[in-house]
Amino acid sequence: MQALADCLEALRHGADLDLALESYPEYRSQLKALLEVASLIRPLAEDVAPSSATREDIRARLLELPERSSSSPLGPGMEPSGC
């Protein structure tokens, strides 16, 4: 829903809840509850980051993946079925 994305972006840029909802009065009641929850959990999400060990593990796993063919986004020899 574009309205939710727009309101979240407005909040990220410092708008208060009422100002963020101003552009979408028809969705105000639905959006208000979602934006209130988003405002409560946003500070928590900013503190979440993978440890350096986790980042290194992910990096190692990605480097071990077989190289994908440039001809198919699915990889070498893999074409979508039913097309």
QUINOR-V925424 format. One record per pair of residues at least 12 apart in sequence whose ideal C-beta (glycine too) atoms are under 6 Angstrom apart, sorted by the first residue. I is the first residue (numbers start at 1). J is the second residue. Records with the same first field share a line. If there is no record, write none. Layout:
I->J + J
This chain:
3->24 + 27
7->20 + 31 + 35
17->35
